């Protein structure tokens, strides 16, 4: 059980790093090179950025759950 949680925790942590790097900061970030910066100047944030934010929040929640589970099981 603990090995499965450690494996999931590692996957969620690596995914979280990748998702955070994809977010656009002040300079555009990596998401603008993947098409996130197209047409978003007048409408604010693009759909790709909103979906990226939602996915990041989901991965953060899963990472938090695995962290708490590992604390209680260790």
C-alpha positions in Angstrom: 0.0 0.0 0.0 2.7 2.4 0.9 4.7 1.6 -2.2 1.7 2.4 -4.4 1.2 5.7 -2.6 4.9 6.6 -2.9 4.7 5.8 -6.6 1.6 8.0 -7.1 3.1 10.7 -5.0 6.2 10.7 -7.2 4.0 10.8 -10.4 1.9 13.7 -9.0 5.0 15.6 -7.9 6.6 15.4 -11.3 3.4 16.2 -13.1 3.0 19.2 -10.8 6.4 20.6 -11.8 5.6 20.2 -15.4 2.2 21.8 -15.1 3.6 24.8 -13.2 6.3 25.3 -15.9 3.6 25.3 -18.6 1.8 28.3 -16.9 2.4 31.6 -18.5 4.0 34.2 -16.3 4.7 37.8 -17.1 6.7 36.9 -20.2 4.4 34.3 -21.7 5.9 31.1 -20.4 5.9 27.7 -22.2 2.2 27.7 -22.7 2.4 30.6 -25.3 4.8 28.5 -27.4 2.2 25.7 -27.4 -0.6 28.0 -28.7 -1.9 29.4 -25.4 -0.9 33.0 -26.3 -2.9 33.1 -29.6 -5.9 35.4 -29.5 -6.0 35.9 -25.8 -5.0 39.6 -25.7 -8.5 41.0 -25.8 -10.4 38.3 -23.9 -8.1 37.9 -21.0 -7.2 34.3 -20.4 -7.6 31.7 -23.1 -9.4 28.4 -22.7 -6.1 26.5 -22.8 -4.9 28.5 -19.8 -8.2 27.9 -17.9 -8.0 24.2 -18.5 -4.3 24.2 -17.5 -5.2 25.9 -14.3 -8.0 23.4 -13.6 -5.7 20.5 -14.2 -3.0 22.0 -12.0 -5.6 22.4 -9.1 -6.6 18.8 -9.5 -3.0 17.5 -9.4 -2.3 19.7 -6.4 -5.3 18.2 -4.6 -4.2 14.7 -5.4 -0.6 15.5 -4.3 -2.0 16.8 -1.0 -4.1 13.7 -0.5 -1.1 11.4 -1.1 1.0 13.5 1.3 -1.5 13.3 4.1 -2.0 9.5 3.4 1.7 8.9 3.6 2.0 10.9 6.8 -0.7 8.8 8.5 0.5 5.5 7.2 4.2 6.0 8.1 
